[in-house]
Amino acid sequence: MSVRETLAGSPDVRRTNLAVLLRHLHLDGPMRRAELTDRLGLTRSTVADLVGELARLGAVEQLVADNRAGHTGRGRPSPVVRPCALGTQVLAGEVQVDQVEVALVGLGGTVLRRDRRPLPDRAPTTAAELVTTIATELAAKAPGRVLGLGVAVPGVTRDADGNVRFAPNLGWRDVTFGRLLESRMPGAHVQVVNDADAGALAEHLRGVARGCGDVVFVEGDVGIGSGVIIGGQPLVGAGGYAGELGHMVVVGREGQRCRCGSVGCWETEIGRQAVARALGLRADVPRNSLVEALHAIGPDGPRLLSQVARHLGSGLANVVNIFNPGLIVLGGLLREVYPLVSSEVRHSMFAGALAAPAEQVRLALPELGDDAVLFGAAETVWRRALIDPAGALAA
Ligand SMILES: [Zn+2]
């Protein structure tokens, strides 16, 4: 028996191996047991034992291979192991300025059910009530155990307790949002996360930024949120507030006044209101109408949006200079805006960025579309629960 196999029998190492194995299946989907053996670098019998324990916990199922692909020619073909979406779920929510969405997400990232409702007003209690009402309804219909609720909010959030320190576009300051949610769902594990941090995490784990360790996700709506991943880890800062790129000043005194109190912030120049103004629409036009207008824009688009494009590019130049990302993902409303003015955005970005980091950056649209934030909110719960699968799933 090798040292590695001896260690594999110790409780701590076994817990880690179970977590790593389940994480491979959760993020990469069904695969043959032989591939898991290769990925984990353990023996076949150890992996068979670990998979057996996860199967007993209802986290995975093993399917006997029905074709000869993957058959090594010796013995029986390796069974396919797949995560059981119906056995274990989490609830993922997203609070936006005018609506709330909650989804029931199975292990492996399958959305089983979802519900979206308009937010009648922006009071924190209204948002908490709506999120937990939908979450409770979805949990009642859940086919398996529900590990917790992760909710993304467009604001500066404190990881430790879910306090929203500042969400200017909701008008929230120092809101104990985590506690408001917990008080309405007693006993549930609740996690509150910044929306763009959630989007960054989801695109990094499941989307266009997979395999890229240095990523900046920029989520455009009324405000501009951003999530930064450096060296494969989310950049959180001392209190969890790092990466508020929307309030980087890009214009100065001649810019618009921002809800944060400053003038000429990036979000006042490229956010939903700036895009609406550029198209000659009311600043408070609903998001759907604005997206429709962008889709119907015609050849005049680049001219109308040229100022937005310039400011988007100059802000991206700062992002490139500060973080040296390999990839910048433009999500939310920017997913609609960027393709219309990509050459002007890139021109402005390359004009303002240093050559060395600019040579390394790619700009991309999110692969998960509008679901990036919701998936990321789900991952914040999975990440915590799956550190110890046996402990979390046996409970
Ligand atoms: Zn600001």
Residues whose N, C-alpha, C, O or C-beta is under 5 A from the ligand:
A	BS01	ZN	G246 H247 C258 C260 S262 C265
